[in-house]
């Protein structure tokens, strides 16, 4: 059966109609639902305001990924504008583990602890806070378990009793919405839009659907990144060097650099970047992030190579584990294997008999539910539908893998199909500046509004060559059967070799390339079939 049998041939007119139908529910910033609808948010805001009026000690516990660091940075910036002292703590992945934990509580002396992007599973930490007379306010967006921590307030749109109309928001958004209520409680004149340059980075990096309010926040935030005088934003636009920043620039260039601090060393480096008081400080922090990102790439490439060798391609859910893999890169290794096998993957790093790792999913497979069903093998887990973190004893890896695959066998085959769909073929005559403008008008692209993928079907390969300083990228010239002119397609970081007379079927995306003030359409190969 030809899987591309019913793929339409598109014109710019039909493409525009298709893209327009995706973004029907877009909201304006003025239509963001009232934060008071977030369960416990008014209660939490009143408690924080009261603590500020009474001069109490307030501590903040963030997380070491982009969302957690961004949420922490927004909170710190807000409190600096009050001004009121707030002591931020970001757990170190290697010494403290995840989120507000008994280990990190040993370092905190406070009357109130606020969490951002973590805490929904922190049952033990909540009990310690209670015993020590610390009031704990949890703000999170991860999926709650049946038992909730005994905290003063829990603000999480995924709580069953929460009536907030749009639950698919990230940790930084939950924190930002709570701060909007705190602003009201304290009658402050802080501009909540001033945080959007950081907030949009968190939304994109945490792969939130770019629909509803997320779309408006990201659109506005990307515009703000171009004008903000925040030193970190100045460095970001200097580094990207573009007339307009796209969501993909954040996803592929900025987010991995911010993430690399928490993955390899300490997320405080990333927080220092956002908190920098001048461009010199921001530049120094960004240079450290750059070099950590290079290290991360090397470690990840090595671990991915090993993971591909030990993976069982017949499993429905692939589980790979190895001693000496760097704990900070297993999440990326899992993502790479998902791309390779088109199956959900769990990658685990083993140290002293304990395995810790990350899960990444595909299609409609809810990896959090699969893990939860087999959580009796685990020491800890948490996350959401598409990604999760977990820990278990080494001897439980094999039985956990078997049980997980048994659970997965009950799912529908369709659930495992990647949601990344090609939407049609484009005649070469339609690929021009007008198409670039049309595609740009439906930015930002990302989760739930992916950049359109087009199909090149049975194209005659005219020429293949490599380029780049180490000849590691490929350029293919090919001609579609119905066309009179050929198309040039690029594939980065891959050397393509085709036998003579070979025909090419692949998906590709069209991006704007700006070089020496000249704008051209660039066709980037996504997947070769």
Secondary structure, 3 states (H helix, E strand, C coil): CCCCCCCCEECHHHHHHHHHHHCCCCCCHHHCCCHHHCCCHHHHHHHHHHHHHCCCCEEEECCCCHHHHHHHHHHHHHHHHHCCCCEEECCCCCCCCCCCCHHHHCCCCCCEEEEECCCCCCHHHHHHHHHHCCEEEEECCCCCCCCCCCCCEEECCCCCCCCCCCCCCCHHHHHHHHHHHHHHHCCCCCCHHHHHHHHHHHHHHCCCCCCHHHHHHHHHHHHHHHHCCCHHHHHHHHHHCCCCCCHHHHHHHHHHHHHHHHHHCCCHHHHHHHHCCCHHHHHHHHHHHHHHHHHHHHHHHHHHHHHHHHCCCCCCEEEEEEECCCHHHHHHHHHHHHHHHCCEEEEEEEECCEEEEEEECCCCCCHHHHHHHCHHHCCEEEECCCEEEEEEEHHHHHHHHHHHHHHHCCCCHHHHCCCCCEEEEECHHHCCHHHHHHHHHCCCCECCECCCEEEEEEEEEEEEEEECCCCCEEEEEEECCCCCCCEEEEECCCCCCCCCCCEEEEEEEEEEEEECCEEEEEEEEEEEC
